[in-house]
Amino acid sequence: MKILIIDDSLTQSNVIKKIIEKSKFEIQSMIATDAFEGYVYLQTHRTFDAIVLDYEMPFADGSAFVKKVRSLEAFANIPIIISSARVLNLDELDVSWQLVKPYTTKSFEDCLDSILQISTGK
């Protein structure tokens, strides 16, 4: 599984990357520091299985990014985990999971587990 991490905080991105690396899952990750860079990575690499997205970023918030990604046929159904310090309406955002900051390693791994179950059909 390959995950794109999009967060303007390099510290937060590295925390997420370390959780992924220490998890029981075999996952590769790539870090983008803003929504624009994340969108470019999606367009050029096209091999991501999921996105972990910070809601509040410069240039475009998580909502604008999700709308743009969902408009691309190749990523219309890509699993997106959104992270934010406040509780968001997931249906309005068209995302499946939210991690409320500060979150635990277990809650993050639970999200990853759900994504893997969906992607493998188990």
Phi, psi and omega in degrees: 000141180237127184243137173261122177259124179238110181204134181284349176264112179297326178299311180296319178300318180291326175298313180298315180300319179294320177300315180298315182294327181272353183287172180282356184266149173269099187227137171259148178224154177227141184252132171242142186265356173202172184298321180298312179299319178298318178296318177298316178301316179300315182293323185272324183269320176052021182241016182277143179259343181198162179231136169251119192234126171287138183285319184253109181221161174291155176078318179201134178279175182301324181298313179296320179296314181299317179301317180294316180295316181295339179282347178270124184305319183295337184238016182301331183242014181297133177296132179235127172255120180256137179244137182200156176281346179242155181284131184244160176276105185294326179295318178296325182278342183064044173236161184264330185224151171228138171253117179272122181286141354281137180249167183261162175302319181298315181296324177293315179297326177298319176297314179299318179299317178298317180298315180296321178297318179292315184290333179262353179076019181260000000 
